[in-house]
Amino acid sequence: MQTRWVKRGVKIAIIGVLAVAVFGFVVMSLWNWLAPALFGLRSITFWQALGLLILSKILFGGFRGGPGHGSDWRRRMKDRWERMTPEEREHFCHGMFGHSSRPGAAGEGSPDPRHA
């Protein structure tokens, strides 16, 4: 039983290493193909490409999870919206969208001509 988990862990580790290697190679290839020609920058090595991936993860929080990521946030916001009174919703829309109609709805008297 325990050897099965060890084998599974080794497989996952190998797939992870291969995925990182492929991403690094793709970033390096795209950089070396586009950046020198478009911006006059130097080519980069594989390790520099991996460094760019890590830096982008740190700065931008990229490589987010797959489907369903952020669904907890959406659920909380939906619950919050449903608990609001109509006046609170109106105030929220006015603050967020600069007019007093619901987002995406055609409101009467809206200063935005797109909602007329």
Backbone bond lengths (Angstrom), bond angles and torsions (degrees), N, CA, C in turn:
res aa  C-N    CA-C-N  psi(-1)  N-CA   C-N-CA  omega(-1)  CA-C   N-CA-C  phi
1 M - - - 1.458 - - 1.523 110.78 -
2 Q 1.327 116.68 -45.63 1.458 120.29 -177.52 1.532 110.72 -69.64
3 T 1.321 118.09 -32.95 1.464 120.04 179.27 1.520 111.17 -66.75
4 R 1.330 116.11 -29.93 1.467 119.18 177.25 1.521 110.65 -63.78
5 W 1.335 117.24 -41.84 1.463 121.07 178.58 1.520 111.53 -68.15
6 V 1.317 116.76 -35.85 1.462 120.47 177.88 1.529 109.40 -65.52
7 K 1.331 116.19 -45.24 1.477 119.53 178.05 1.526 110.95 -60.91
8 R 1.328 116.42 -42.11 1.459 120.27 179.15 1.530 110.42 -63.53
9 G 1.319 117.57 -42.12 1.461 121.89 178.05 1.521 111.85 -62.44
10 V 1.322 117.08 -41.01 1.469 121.08 177.99 1.519 109.86 -64.68
11 K 1.322 117.84 -42.46 1.471 121.21 178.03 1.529 111.10 -60.77
12 I 1.332 115.71 -44.88 1.471 119.67 -179.95 1.517 110.10 -63.58
13 A 1.333 117.29 -41.37 1.464 120.85 178.94 1.525 111.05 -62.75
14 I 1.317 116.92 -42.80 1.470 120.77 179.58 1.523 110.61 -64.58
15 I 1.331 116.78 -43.46 1.469 120.45 178.44 1.529 109.92 -63.21
16 G 1.339 117.14 -40.60 1.459 120.71 178.46 1.523 111.98 -62.57
17 V 1.334 117.01 -44.83 1.467 121.12 179.17 1.525 110.09 -63.77
18 L 1.330 116.64 -42.60 1.470 119.62 178.13 1.530 111.50 -64.02
19 A 1.330 117.41 -39.80 1.468 120.51 179.32 1.525 110.47 -63.74
20 V 1.328 117.31 -44.05 1.463 120.63 178.36 1.521 110.19 -62.42
21 A 1.330 116.66 -41.62 1.465 120.22 179.43 1.530 111.23 -63.72
22 V 1.327 116.55 -41.94 1.470 120.15 -179.97 1.524 110.20 -66.10
23 F 1.347 117.49 -45.81 1.463 120.11 178.18 1.525 110.80 -59.88
24 G 1.330 116.58 -43.57 1.465 120.32 178.41 1.517 112.11 -61.18
25 F 1.319 116.21 -42.60 1.460 120.32 179.06 1.529 111.16 -65.84
26 V 1.334 116.84 -40.55 1.464 120.45 179.69 1.531 110.24 -64.65
27 V 1.337 117.23 -44.92 1.468 120.32 179.26 1.530 109.92 -62.53
28 M 1.338 116.70 -45.13 1.459 120.22 179.68 1.530 110.96 -60.63
29 S 1.315 116.20 -45.70 1.465 120.19 -178.57 1.523 111.99 -63.34
30 L 1.334 116.47 -45.90 1.465 119.66 179.70 1.525 111.17 -64.52
31 W 1.327 116.97 -43.06 1.464 120.39 178.82 1.522 109.76 -60.10
32 N 1.334 116.46 -51.16 1.463 120.63 -175.81 1.530 112.19 -67.52
33 W 1.315 117.34 -21.77 1.453 120.66 178.24 1.531 110.96 -84.29
34 L 1.349 116.59 -41.32 1.461 120.16 -172.52 1.527 114.91 -98.17
35 A 1.312 118.02 -49.06 1.468 121.37 -170.76 1.524 113.77 -59.89
36 P 1.346 119.86 -46.09 1.471 117.90 179.42 1.534 112.78 -64.09
37 A 1.314 116.97 -39.61 1.462 120.42 -177.38 1.528 111.94 -72.70
38 L 1.334 117.08 -39.96 1.462 120.31 -175.75 1.523 113.59 -85.04
39 F 1.332 116.75 -39.94 1.455 119.98 -171.43 1.524 114.01 -119.17
40 G 1.316 117.73 -1.19 1.456 120.91 179.98 1.516 113.30 71.58
41 L 1.338 117.90 23.89 1.465 121.69 179.69 1.531 110.28 -86.39
42 R 1.329 115.46 164.60 1.458 120.15 179.77 1.524 110.70 -80.28
43 S 1.313 116.18 159.85 1.459 121.77 173.76 1.522 108.85 -71.91
44 I 1.335 115.95 157.25 1.456 120.52 -179.94 1.526 109.86 -120.01
45 T 1.339 114.99 161.61 1.463 120.90 177.31 1.519 109.56 -90.42
46 F 1.320 115.21 173.25 1.463 121.20 177.64 1.525 110.40 -59.46
47 W 1.319 117.97 -43.59 1.459 121.83 -177.56 1.529 111.19 -67.66
48 Q 1.315 116.99 -34.81 1.463 119.70 175.95 1.535 110.20 -67.66
49 A 1.323 116.16 -35.89 1.472 120.14 177.00 1.526 110.41 -64.67
50 L 1.344 117.30 -41.45 1.465 119.48 176.30 1.526 110.27 -63.92
51 G 1.327 116.79 -37.69 1.455 120.56 176.32 1.519 111.57 -61.95
52 L 1.333 117.07 -39.91 1.475 120.42 176.64 1.525 111.38 -63.43
53 L 1.333 116.46 -39.75 1.468 119.56 177.51 1.522 111.06 -61.92
54 I 1.331 116.56 -45.11 1.465 120.18 179.64 1.520 110.59 -65.27
55 L 1.333 116.80 -42.10 1.463 120.52 178.73 1.523 111.19 -62.46
56 S 1.328 117.11 -41.74 1.464 119.50 178.74 1.522 110.98 -65.45
57 K 1.325 117.26 -35.15 1.464 121.06 176.70 1.527 110.13 -63.61
58 I 1.333 116.05 -43.34 1.463 119.95 -179.01 1.525 110.87 -67.94
59 L 1.326 117.20 -46.67 1.466 120.91 -174.09 1.516 113.71 -76.42
60 F 1.311 116.95 -39.98 1.459 120.36 -171.37 1.525 114.01 -112.85
61 G 1.314 117.94 -6.80 1.464 119.89 179.73 1.507 112.43 63.83
62 G 1.310 117.25 34.44 1.461 121.75 -177.81 1.512 112.63 -71.34
63 F 1.297 116.06 -173.30 1.461 124.76 178.16 1.519 111.18 59.09
64 R 1.307 116.04 42.20 1.458 121.07 -178.88 1.520 109.28 -66.09
65 G 1.337 113.76 167.42 1.449 119.91 -179.75 1.519 111.83 -65.26
66 G 1.296 114.96 173.23 1.457 121.40 -176.19 1.518 112.28 -77.14
67 P 1.326 116.35 -148.89 1.462 120.87 -177.67 1.521 111.23 -57.33
68 G 1.316 115.08 142.21 1.443 120.37 178.87 1.515 113.40 93.54
69 H 1.334 117.49 -8.12 1.458 118.65 179.39 1.522 108.64 -67.10
70 G 1.282 116.01 130.50 1.456 120.20 -179.82 1.514 112.90 86.76
71 S 1.335 117.31 1.48 1.460 118.85 -178.66 1.521 110.95 -66.03
72 D 1.338 117.05 -28.74 1.460 119.98 177.44 1.524 109.86 -63.92
73 W 1.326 116.89 -42.04 1.459 121.23 177.75 1.526 110.27 -62.73
74 R 1.324 116.47 -45.09 1.465 119.98 179.45 1.528 111.27 -61.64
75 R 1.326 116.92 -41.47 1.461 121.03 179.86 1.530 110.58 -63.52
76 R 1.338 116.82 -44.14 1.463 119.90 179.11 1.523 111.12 -62.91
77 M 1.341 116.96 -42.13 1.461 119.61 179.48 1.522 111.06 -66.20
78 K 1.332 117.96 -37.80 1.465 120.79 178.05 1.527 110.39 -64.80
79 D 1.329 116.22 -43.12 1.465 119.54 177.35 1.520 111.00 -61.60
80 R 1.314 115.56 -42.51 1.464 120.18 -179.97 1.534 110.59 -63.22
81 W 1.333 116.49 -43.32 1.467 121.73 179.52 1.525 110.46 -61.28
82 E 1.340 116.23 -42.60 1.461 120.00 -178.24 1.521 112.32 -67.70
83 R 1.342 117.50 -27.14 1.462 120.42 178.46 1.529 112.50 -81.52
84 M 1.328 118.30 -12.04 1.466 121.55 -178.95 1.527 110.30 -74.30
85 T 1.314 114.51 146.95 1.464 119.89 172.21 1.524 107.75 -78.32
86 P 1.329 118.51 163.39 1.460 119.64 177.43 1.532 112.66 -56.87
87 E 1.336 116.46 -35.67 1.466 119.16 178.88 1.527 111.12 -66.98
88 E 1.338 116.73 -40.15 1.465 120.23 178.27 1.532 111.05 -65.67
89 R 1.324 115.94 -38.74 1.468 119.57 177.43 1.526 110.86 -63.32
90 E 1.327 115.47 -43.45 1.462 120.93 179.21 1.534 110.08 -60.43
91 H 1.329 115.84 -45.34 1.466 121.12 179.79 1.527 110.36 -63.45
92 F 1.328 116.70 -41.31 1.460 121.15 178.99 1.528 110.89 -62.96
93 C 1.333 116.76 -47.48 1.473 120.25 179.53 1.515 111.24 -62.40
94 H 1.317 116.33 -39.84 1.458 119.81 179.26 1.527 110.18 -62.50
95 G 1.312 116.80 -41.58 1.458 120.48 179.41 1.521 112.83 -69.90
96 M 1.320 117.04 -38.10 1.468 120.56 -176.43 1.524 112.56 -81.02
97 F 1.308 116.79 -40.53 1.463 120.34 -169.96 1.518 113.56 -113.17
98 G 1.303 117.96 -3.78 1.454 121.74 175.47 1.520 114.40 76.56
99 H 1.314 117.84 12.01 1.463 120.84 175.43 1.515 107.84 -148.30
100 S 1.311 116.34 174.02 1.454 118.75 -171.45 1.518 114.03 -101.00
101 S 1.314 119.12 15.32 1.458 119.57 176.89 1.508 109.39 -101.01
102 R 1.320 115.59 164.10 1.456 119.97 177.48 1.519 109.03 -66.07
103 P 1.338 117.92 152.99 1.455 119.81 177.74 1.520 110.21 -62.96
104 G 1.312 116.33 130.00 1.456 121.60 177.35 1.506 114.51 83.96
105 A 1.323 118.61 -4.53 1.460 120.68 -179.29 1.521 109.41 -99.65
106 A 1.318 115.89 150.37 1.464 120.09 177.56 1.515 108.00 -83.14
107 G 1.326 115.67 107.06 1.458 119.61 -176.06 1.506 111.78 -97.78
108 E 1.324 115.13 148.98 1.447 119.76 176.23 1.516 109.31 -80.01
109 G 1.290 116.77 137.60 1.450 120.58 177.85 1.505 113.68 72.79
110 S 1.307 117.10 16.15 1.469 119.56 179.91 1.510 109.95 -73.48
111 P 1.335 118.51 133.48 1.458 120.11 179.63 1.528 112.07 -69.65
112 D 1.313 117.83 -14.96 1.460 121.30 -179.60 1.526 109.20 -86.62
113 P 1.346 119.25 117.94 1.458 120.29 -177.28 1.514 113.63 -64.42
114 R 1.321 117.81 -18.94 1.467 119.58 178.24 1.506 111.49 -67.81
115 H 1.358 117.87 -20.90 1.455 121.34 -177.75 1.517 111.61 -101.68
116 A 1.306 118.36 9.28 1.460 120.97 -178.37 1.504 110.62 -80.34
